[in-house]
């Protein structure tokens, strides 16, 4: 059985975690009227997760190229 690469698994788990946190705590903040805080924290978290994915994918490709050429 082939394992999924880390650059898929880790950002996916972080997205699931973010979705749960938005569901549990975010709606309370949103209903309280603190819209800016809700959208800024959610947006920054999404940007960090996307950047993490691309950085980890680039590292994975670089390591594969290095191992294949050696």
KOLFI-969586 format. One record per atom (N, C-alpha, C, O): residue number from 0; residue in one letter; x, y, z. Coordinates in steps of 0.05 Angstrom, whole numbers, plus 5000, padded with zeros to 4 digits. Each point is the difference from the previous one (the first is absolute). Layout:
! residues N
- filum | guti | c1 | c2 | c3
- NUM | A | X | Y | Z
...
//
This chain:
! residues 70
- filum | guti | c1 | c2 | c3
- 0 | X | 5017 | 4976 | 5000
- 0 | X | 4983 | 5024 | 5000
- 0 | X | 5018 | 5025 | 5000
- 0 | X | 5017 | 5003 | 5017
- 1 | X | 4978 | 5015 | 4964
- 1 | X | 5016 | 5024 | 4997
- 1 | X | 4990 | 5021 | 5020
- 1 | X | 4976 | 5006 | 5002
- 2 | X | 5043 | 5007 | 5011
- 2 | X | 4994 | 5021 | 5019
- 2 | X | 4997 | 5027 | 4986
- 2 | X | 5013 | 5005 | 4980
- 3 | X | 4969 | 5011 | 5029
- 3 | X | 4997 | 5027 | 4990
- 3 | X | 5024 | 5017 | 5008
- 3 | X | 5010 | 4996 | 5023
- 4 | X | 5000 | 5021 | 4960
- 4 | X | 5022 | 5017 | 5008
- 4 | X | 4993 | 5020 | 5021
- 4 | X | 4977 | 5008 | 5003
- 5 | X | 5043 | 5001 | 5012
- 5 | X | 4996 | 5018 | 5022
- 5 | X | 4988 | 5027 | 4991
- 5 | X | 4985 | 5012 | 5014
- 6 | X | 5022 | 4996 | 4961
- 6 | X | 4990 | 5026 | 4991
- 6 | X | 4970 | 4999 | 4994
- 6 | X | 4988 | 5021 | 4995
- 7 | X | 5000 | 4956 | 5005
- 7 | X | 4971 | 4997 | 4997
- 7 | X | 4987 | 4997 | 5028
- 7 | X | 4980 | 5012 | 5006
- 8 | X | 5032 | 4971 | 5010
- 8 | X | 4988 | 4992 | 5026
- 8 | X | 4999 | 5023 | 5020
- 8 | X | 4979 | 5006 | 5011
- 9 | X | 5044 | 5008 | 4992
- 9 | X | 5001 | 5021 | 5021
- 9 | X | 4982 | 5023 | 4994
- 9 | X | 4985 | 5009 | 5018
- 10 | X | 5015 | 5003 | 4958
- 10 | X | 4981 | 5021 | 4994
- 10 | X | 4971 | 4991 | 5002
- 10 | X | 4983 | 5016 | 5008
- 11 | X | 5011 | 4959 | 4984
- 11 | X | 4973 | 4990 | 5002
- 11 | X | 4991 | 4999 | 5029
- 11 | X | 4977 | 5008 | 5006
- 12 | X | 5040 | 4982 | 5011
- 12 | X | 4993 | 4999 | 5029
- 12 | X | 4996 | 5028 | 5011
- 12 | X | 4983 | 5005 | 5017
- 13 | X | 5034 | 5014 | 4974
- 13 | X | 4997 | 5027 | 5010
- 13 | X | 4974 | 5013 | 4990
- 13 | X | 4987 | 5015 | 5014
- 14 | X | 5005 | 4978 | 4962
- 14 | X | 4974 | 5011 | 4989
- 14 | X | 4977 | 4988 | 5016
- 14 | X | 4981 | 5014 | 5006
- 15 | X | 5020 | 4961 | 5001
- 15 | X | 4979 | 4987 | 5016
- 15 | X | 5000 | 5013 | 5028
- 15 | X | 4978 | 5006 | 5010
- 16 | X | 5045 | 4999 | 5001
- 16 | X | 5001 | 5013 | 5026
- 16 | X | 4989 | 5028 | 4999
- 16 | X | 4985 | 5008 | 5018
- 17 | X | 5021 | 5007 | 4961
- 17 | X | 4990 | 5027 | 4997
- 17 | X | 4969 | 4999 | 4997
- 17 | X | 4986 | 5017 | 5011
- 18 | X | 5004 | 4964 | 4974
- 18 | X | 4971 | 4998 | 4996
- 18 | X | 4986 | 4995 | 5027
- 18 | X | 4979 | 5011 | 5005
- 19 | X | 5033 | 4971 | 5011
- 19 | X | 4988 | 4994 | 5026
- 19 | X | 5001 | 5025 | 5018
- 19 | X | 4980 | 5006 | 5014
- 20 | X | 5042 | 5008 | 4986
- 20 | X | 5003 | 5023 | 5017
- 20 | X | 4981 | 5022 | 4991
- 20 | X | 4988 | 5014 | 5017
- 21 | X | 5008 | 4989 | 4957
- 21 | X | 4980 | 5020 | 4990
- 21 | X | 4972 | 4992 | 5009
- 21 | X | 4984 | 5017 | 5009
- 22 | X | 5010 | 4957 | 4989
- 22 | X | 4974 | 4991 | 5008
- 22 | X | 4995 | 5002 | 5030
- 22 | X | 4978 | 5007 | 5008
- 23 | X | 5042 | 4988 | 5008
- 23 | X | 4997 | 5001 | 5029
- 23 | X | 5001 | 5028 | 5011
- 23 | X | 4983 | 5009 | 5014
- 24 | X | 5039 | 5005 | 4980
- 24 | X | 5005 | 5026 | 5012
- 24 | X | 4994 | 5023 | 4982
- 24 | X | 4993 | 5022 | 5009
- 25 | X | 5011 | 4975 | 4965
- 25 | X | 4997 | 5021 | 4981
- 25 | X | 4972 | 5011 | 4998
- 25 | X | 4996 | 5025 | 4998
- 26 | X | 4984 | 4958 | 5003
- 26 | X | 4973 | 5009 | 4999
- 26 | X | 4992 | 5017 | 5024
- 26 | X | 4984 | 5019 | 4998
- 27 | X | 5028 | 4975 | 5025
- 27 | X | 4995 | 5016 | 5024
- 27 | X | 5011 | 5028 | 4996
- 27 | X | 4988 | 5020 | 5008
- 28 | X | 5036 | 4982 | 4980
- 28 | X | 5013 | 5026 | 4995
- 28 | X | 4984 | 5015 | 4979
- 28 | X | 4996 | 5024 | 5002
- 29 | X | 4995 | 4962 | 4977
- 29 | X | 4985 | 5012 | 4978
- 29 | X | 4974 | 5011 | 5010
- 29 | X | 4992 | 5023 | 4993
- 30 | X | 4994 | 4962 | 5024
- 30 | X | 4974 | 5009 | 5010
- 30 | X | 5002 | 5023 | 5019
- 30 | X | 4982 | 5016 | 5003
- 31 | X | 5042 | 4986 | 5010
- 31 | X | 5004 | 5022 | 5019
- 31 | X | 5005 | 5026 | 4985
- 31 | X | 5000 | 5022 | 5012
- 32 | X | 5002 | 4977 | 4962
- 32 | X | 5004 | 5024 | 4984
- 32 | X | 5028 | 5007 | 4994
- 32 | X | 5005 | 5022 | 4989
- 33 | X | 5014 | 4961 | 5018
- 33 | X | 5028 | 5006 | 4995
- 33 | X | 5008 | 4987 | 4973
- 33 | X | 5016 | 4982 | 4999
- 34 | X | 4973 | 5029 | 4980
- 34 | X | 5003 | 4989 | 4973
- 34 | X | 5029 | 5002 | 4990
- 34 | X | 5010 | 4981 | 4988
- 35 | X | 5003 | 5041 | 5018
- 35 | X | 5027 | 5004 | 4990
- 35 | X | 5019 | 4979 | 5012
- 35 | X | 5016 | 4988 | 4986
- 36 | X | 4981 | 5008 | 5040
- 36 | X | 5017 | 4980 | 5014
- 36 | X | 4995 | 4973 | 4988
- 36 | X | 5019 | 4985 | 4995
- 37 | X | 4956 | 5008 | 5000
- 37 | X | 4993 | 4973 | 4989
- 37 | X | 5013 | 4996 | 4973
- 37 | X | 5013 | 4980 | 4995
- 38 | X | 4983 | 5040 | 4987
- 38 | X | 5010 | 4996 | 4972
- 38 | X | 5031 | 5003 | 4999
- 38 | X | 5012 | 4986 | 4983
- 39 | X | 5000 | 5031 | 5033
- 39 | X | 5029 | 5003 | 4999
- 39 | X | 5013 | 4975 | 5010
- 39 | X | 5019 | 4990 | 4987
- 40 | X | 4972 | 4999 | 5035
- 40 | X | 5013 | 4976 | 5011
- 40 | X | 4996 | 4976 | 4981
- 40 | X | 5018 | 4985 | 4995
- 41 | X | 4958 | 5012 | 4995
- 41 | X | 4994 | 4978 | 4981
- 41 | X | 5016 | 5004 | 4974
- 41 | X | 5012 | 4980 | 4990
- 42 | X | 4990 | 5044 | 5000
- 42 | X | 5014 | 5005 | 4975
- 42 | X | 5030 | 4996 | 5003
- 42 | X | 5013 | 4987 | 4983
- 43 | X | 4999 | 5023 | 5039
- 43 | X | 5028 | 4996 | 5005
- 43 | X | 5007 | 4970 | 5003
- 43 | X | 5020 | 4991 | 4990
- 44 | X | 4963 | 4995 | 5024
- 44 | X | 5004 | 4971 | 5004
- 44 | X | 4999 | 4986 | 4973
- 44 | X | 5017 | 4982 | 4995
- 45 | X | 4965 | 5025 | 4987
- 45 | X | 4998 | 4987 | 4974
- 45 | X | 5025 | 5007 | 4983
- 45 | X | 5011 | 4982 | 4987
- 46 | X | 4998 | 5043 | 5015
- 46 | X | 5024 | 5007 | 4985
- 46 | X | 5025 | 4985 | 5010
- 46 | X | 5016 | 4990 | 4983
- 47 | X | 4986 | 5007 | 5043
- 47 | X | 5023 | 4985 | 5011
- 47 | X | 4999 | 4970 | 4991
- 47 | X | 5020 | 4989 | 4994
- 48 | X | 4956 | 5000 | 5006
- 48 | X | 4997 | 4972 | 4992
- 48 | X | 5007 | 4996 | 4971
- 48 | X | 5014 | 4981 | 4993
- 49 | X | 4977 | 5037 | 4990
- 49 | X | 5007 | 4999 | 4971
- 49 | X | 5030 | 5003 | 4996
- 49 | X | 5012 | 4985 | 4984
- 50 | X | 5000 | 5035 | 5029
- 50 | X | 5029 | 5003 | 4998
- 50 | X | 5015 | 4976 | 5010
- 50 | X | 5020 | 4992 | 4987
- 51 | X | 4971 | 4996 | 5034
- 51 | X | 5013 | 4976 | 5011
- 51 | X | 4998 | 4978 | 4979
- 51 | X | 5020 | 4985 | 4996
- 52 | X | 4957 | 5012 | 4991
- 52 | X | 4998 | 4979 | 4979
- 52 | X | 5020 | 5004 | 4978
- 52 | X | 5014 | 4981 | 4992
- 53 | X | 4988 | 5043 | 4998
- 53 | X | 5018 | 5005 | 4977
- 53 | X | 5030 | 4997 | 5008
- 53 | X | 5016 | 4990 | 4985
- 54 | X | 4991 | 5019 | 5039
- 54 | X | 5027 | 4997 | 5010
- 54 | X | 5007 | 4971 | 5004
- 54 | X | 5022 | 4991 | 4992
- 55 | X | 4960 | 4994 | 5020
- 55 | X | 5005 | 4971 | 5004
- 55 | X | 5001 | 4985 | 4974
- 55 | X | 5016 | 4981 | 4997
- 56 | X | 4967 | 5026 | 4983
- 56 | X | 5000 | 4987 | 4974
- 56 | X | 5027 | 5006 | 4986
- 56 | X | 5011 | 4982 | 4987
- 57 | X | 4998 | 5042 | 5014
- 57 | X | 5026 | 5007 | 4987
- 57 | X | 5023 | 4985 | 5013
- 57 | X | 5018 | 4990 | 4986
- 58 | X | 4981 | 5007 | 5041
- 58 | X | 5021 | 4985 | 5013
- 58 | X | 4999 | 4971 | 4993
- 58 | X | 5020 | 4987 | 4996
- 59 | X | 4956 | 5002 | 5002
- 59 | X | 4996 | 4972 | 4992
- 59 | X | 5011 | 4995 | 4972
- 59 | X | 5014 | 4980 | 4995
- 60 | X | 4979 | 5038 | 4986
- 60 | X | 5010 | 4997 | 4973
- 60 | X | 5031 | 5003 | 4999
- 60 | X | 5013 | 4984 | 4986
- 61 | X | 4998 | 5035 | 5029
- 61 | X | 5029 | 5003 | 5000
- 61 | X | 5014 | 4975 | 5011
- 61 | X | 5020 | 4992 | 4989
- 62 | X | 4969 | 4997 | 5033
- 62 | X | 5012 | 4976 | 5011
- 62 | X | 4998 | 4976 | 4981
- 62 | X | 5018 | 4984 | 4998
- 63 | X | 4959 | 5014 | 4988
- 63 | X | 4997 | 4978 | 4981
- 63 | X | 5020 | 5003 | 4977
- 63 | X | 5012 | 4981 | 4991
- 64 | X | 4991 | 5044 | 4999
- 64 | X | 5019 | 5004 | 4978
- 64 | X | 5028 | 4994 | 5009
- 64 | X | 5016 | 4988 | 4985
- 65 | X | 4991 | 5020 | 5040
- 65 | X | 5027 | 4995 | 5010
- 65 | X | 5004 | 4970 | 5003
- 65 | X | 5022 | 4990 | 4994
- 66 | X | 4958 | 4995 | 5016
- 66 | X | 5004 | 4971 | 5003
- 66 | X | 5001 | 4986 | 4974
- 66 | X | 5014 | 4980 | 4997
- 67 | X | 4971 | 5029 | 4983
- 67 | X | 5000 | 4987 | 4974
- 67 | X | 5026 | 5005 | 4984
- 67 | X | 5008 | 4984 | 4984
- 68 | X | 5004 | 5039 | 5020
- 68 | X | 5025 | 5007 | 4986
- 68 | X | 5024 | 4988 | 5014
- 68 | X | 5021 | 4998 | 4987
- 69 | X | 4977 | 4995 | 5037
- 69 | X | 5024 | 4990 | 5015
- 69 | X | 5005 | 4971 | 4994
- 69 | X | 5019 | 4989 | 5011
//
